[in-house]
Amino acid sequence: MTHPFLDLAPLTAARFAAIERRVAALLATGQDVVIMQGEALLPLEGCIRGGARPGSTALNIVTGPYGQTFGNWLRDCGAEVVDLAVPFHSAVTAGQVERALSEHPEIDFVSLVHAEAATGNTNPVAEIGEVVRAHGALFMVDAVASVGAEPLLVDAWGVDLCVIGAQKAMGGPAGVSAVSVSPRAWERMAANPQAPRQSYLSLLDWKARWIDGGRRALPHAPAQLEMLALDACLERIETDGLDTVMARHASAAAAARAGATALGGGLEPYVLDAADAAPVATTLRTPVGVDAAELVADALAADPSLPLIAGGGALSKEMIRVNHYGVDATRDAVLSSLAALGAALARAGRDTDVAAARDAVAETWPSS
Ligand SMILES: *Cc1c(COP(=O)(O)O)cnc(C)c1O
């Protein structure tokens, strides 16, 4: 018996290359794009292990948990690491980056997370790219949570290594991911004796075995279903229009922020300044005495399909994430999430105004 997931014709090299070109267009880049056959942590680790080595100094900008992970990999590679950490309820500024670079002229690698779904903030990559460029360091950006949700202009912003995954705003699969690689980044990795080679983490292997051969033969069997899903989500974004998809996420974030504020009950936007809030997801701070994980569990008991989750680790006590991305970048998902949180807060003995939240959402994101 045939099955929609099984018995498929093999994914050809030509199809694989065409999907790479689609990703390149999405990222507004003329650089090489490599589609890695694993979740986005694969190219993120590959980029760091390819770019960092003993003798190099990295500026690691920490605005959330992913930045902390990058710091650990950078140290593991033997690089000197300068951590620039800002509170998770804010964003880093280009001025702070510029200061760190001038205090440490030896910095030759900068890692930054564009938007953090885990903390709900977003960083000004365009301005940061300018100061990193002026300094001459290699610039790596984790854009997993920003791609599809907000502008991402790899070439215009001078990003040397830009990693994306499709599982957030793109509404696609989690099992493959992509990275754009500038000529400078290829040179850095080629000159790094420690860069992964003959390894699943290796970007250089893809260059040698796929790109330099004219993209005619795949180095190994691709993750076919995930590649087809990636192609499908890219096609859907092209059909809807990238601007439309981004506008939907921006509206969802604005509506969630306004609605949560109007809801009351002690719930507040976690990211203090709206300009620093990521379009991909809205984080909320629970009032003292209300455990975020318990509140979310209560809200989800009524409707497990809502895009709500408590913050990770220590944040699980005080942070709620409204993951209004992909199929959940809708007014209804935002409204239903706030209504469920309002009801759960009321059960916890707090005064909430769900009608006011509804009005605020409708006002912020009018139905057209
Ligand atoms: C979501 C995300 C990733 C990928 O991690 P998963 O939790 O496996 O989806 C990487 N970087 C950032 C900034 C993310 O938000």
PDBQT file of the ligand as one rigid body, heavy atoms in Angstrom, charges set to zero:
ROOT
HETATM    1  C1  LIG A 401      14.194  28.049  18.688  1.00  0.00    +0.000 C 
HETATM    2  C2  LIG A 401      15.556  28.529  18.591  1.00  0.00    +0.000 A 
HETATM    3  C3  LIG A 401      16.587  27.702  18.185  1.00  0.00    +0.000 A 
HETATM    4  C4  LIG A 401      16.369  26.249  17.875  1.00  0.00    +0.000 C 
HETATM    5  O1  LIG A 401      16.116  25.549  19.044  1.00  0.00    +0.000 OA
HETATM    6  P1  LIG A 401      14.891  24.574  19.319  1.00  0.00    +0.000 P 
HETATM    7  O2  LIG A 401      14.533  24.845  20.759  1.00  0.00    +0.000 OA
HETATM    8  O3  LIG A 401      15.436  23.222  19.119  1.00  0.00    +0.000 OA
HETATM    9  O4  LIG A 401      13.766  24.915  18.398  1.00  0.00    +0.000 OA
HETATM   10  C5  LIG A 401      17.847  28.243  18.078  1.00  0.00    +0.000 A 
HETATM   11  N1  LIG A 401      18.078  29.533  18.352  1.00  0.00    +0.000 NA
HETATM   12  C6  LIG A 401      17.108  30.356  18.750  1.00  0.00    +0.000 A 
HETATM   13  C7  LIG A 401      17.420  31.780  19.035  1.00  0.00    +0.000 C 
HETATM   14  C8  LIG A 401      15.813  29.885  18.881  1.00  0.00    +0.000 A 
HETATM   15  O5  LIG A 401      14.844  30.723  19.297  1.00  0.00    +0.000 OA
ENDROOT
TORSDOF 0
